[in-house]
């Protein structure tokens, strides 16, 4: 009897297990929202799993968190342009090093191949992207070797690129996004193999065009966008009806871009290295631990931790073991990385960030992913409601105040326009396209000046950030005459085209190595001590793995 009862119990247990297995199997196949098969997502018959964002070429993962943004040390300059505020930054990725001469040369060579400067209509593209090597010239200094050799000589290949304006850095970032995603699509089999080597001015890949109007990618060349092994890839992914990669596939990476000021400062501090039970121990002055610029470790005690100007006429120290190894810029990775694994977040070159400069950080309005510089755009549509693509005939050029002509829209990109009343109607989070002036320390950016006789007129409401507007007058014969703004009513050098740059450089004293320091320069200017590095937003989870509790 006991044996029979045992067999019955085993049979019941088996039935229950099978039922559970069946339930789990059905659950995996169906939607948690409706119980229906999960249609429209990766074939509809398999469970959708969270997919980790891949780290793009050259990037390092930066886990986000809370930090004190702003100057926490003394303020001998007395300008108070970055008072301490508590900010939170989302996780993101940042370049391990500054963008090097070699990396920028790849960009220049690609432009030269796709838009040959020998053709008059493309000549300005190549010239507008070139770094300004004349930034090395000095009225009372002999730097001609740097003028001639720094950007192109292989000995300087792994040195940070300089002579690049903020505008040029942004264009490089956009180019880098498209080249990385183009390679990803090729490796996934969604575009023709080696298509990236066959680009012409009328057949250029652009990420946003591919996502929003894929049939217009590569100038509408269908043979390229239907990769050679696309069918096999689609079968493997479980969707035989999908032709193009979409955002939901998680294949393409977000855009490379300049980091925001908050991201750059947070990454430079590397607070993760001194975190103790979720509190900060002391005030951190440099990207490394400790109050000194020389190493305190036994194996390299006394070595400089960054290259900077140590004193009047002293850019590297006395030659020998105590020399910092760099009279001007240094090869990337010449000094130890900070606790996030980032190199040269102090010294070497200062770096452009995305933000428009204002003396204040308005944490009262926002303390999450702080950024000033938003200009919201949307794809421009034709009369038929179709997106418009830039062609070689409709390329957009911009003549900068210093006379340099740069391309802002390349063939293959989507034509864009500012958002309008339709998008802003009844919204509470934004009301217009251009938000660079929003809450920037004054009453709607206007200053009333009663000193003139017609003080009540509209003309005497002076903008607080009204830097001089210099113009270039182009005559019919092509000659250019510069006209300087000599108005006596200008009261600042700051405008909506003035951008922040962070970090000390080879040309700066120790004071500027503090990540909290901030300076500004018009976005079209370049120097021999400002470079840049790219960042990328993090999609999905804040951290890559579960953080462990502190054990000490």
HELIX and SHEET records of a PDB file:
HELIX    1   1 UNK A    2  UNK A   29  1                                  28    
HELIX    2   2 UNK A  101  UNK A  114  1                                  14    
HELIX    3   3 UNK A  123  UNK A  129  1                                   7    
HELIX    4   4 UNK A  133  UNK A  136  5                                   4    
HELIX    5   5 UNK A  144  UNK A  149  1                                   6    
HELIX    6   6 UNK A  154  UNK A  156  5                                   3    
HELIX    7   7 UNK A  166  UNK A  187  1                                  22    
HELIX    8   8 UNK A  195  UNK A  198  5                                   4    
HELIX    9   9 UNK A  207  UNK A  212  1                                   6    
HELIX   10  10 UNK A  214  UNK A  220  5                                   7    
HELIX   11  11 UNK A  222  UNK A  225  1                                   4    
HELIX   12  12 UNK A  230  UNK A  237  1                                   8    
HELIX   13  13 UNK A  247  UNK A  249  5                                   3    
HELIX   14  14 UNK A  261  UNK A  269  1                                   9    
HELIX   15  15 UNK A  271  UNK A  273  5                                   3    
HELIX   16  16 UNK A  298  UNK A  300  5                                   3    
HELIX   17  17 UNK A  421  UNK A  424  1                                   4    
HELIX   18  18 UNK A  458  UNK A  460  5                                   3    
HELIX   19  19 UNK A  510  UNK A  513  5                                   4    
SHEET    1   A 4 UNK A  59  UNK A  62  0                                        
SHEET    2   A 4 UNK A  92  UNK A  95 -1                                        
SHEET    3   A 4 UNK A 534  UNK A 537 -1                                        
SHEET    4   A 4 UNK A 256  UNK A 258 -1                                        
SHEET    1   B 2 UNK A  65  UNK A  69  0                                        
SHEET    2   B 2 UNK A  85  UNK A  89 -1                                        
SHEET    1   C 2 UNK A 275  UNK A 276  0                                        
SHEET    2   C 2 UNK A 279  UNK A 280 -1                                        
SHEET    1   D 4 UNK A 518  UNK A 522  0                                        
SHEET    2   D 4 UNK A 498  UNK A 502 -1                                        
SHEET    3   D 4 UNK A 350  UNK A 356 -1                                        
SHEET    4   D 4 UNK A 530  UNK A 531  1                                        
SHEET    1   E 2 UNK A 377  UNK A 379  0                                        
SHEET    2   E 2 UNK A 416  UNK A 418 -1                                        
SHEET    1   F 2 UNK A 396  UNK A 399  0                                        
SHEET    2   F 2 UNK A 405  UNK A 409 -1                                        
SHEET    1   G 2 UNK A 446  UNK A 448  0                                        
SHEET    2   G 2 UNK A 461  UNK A 463 -1                                        
SHEET    1   H 2 UNK A 471  UNK A 474  0                                        
SHEET    2   H 2 UNK A 480  UNK A 483 -1                                        
END                                                                             
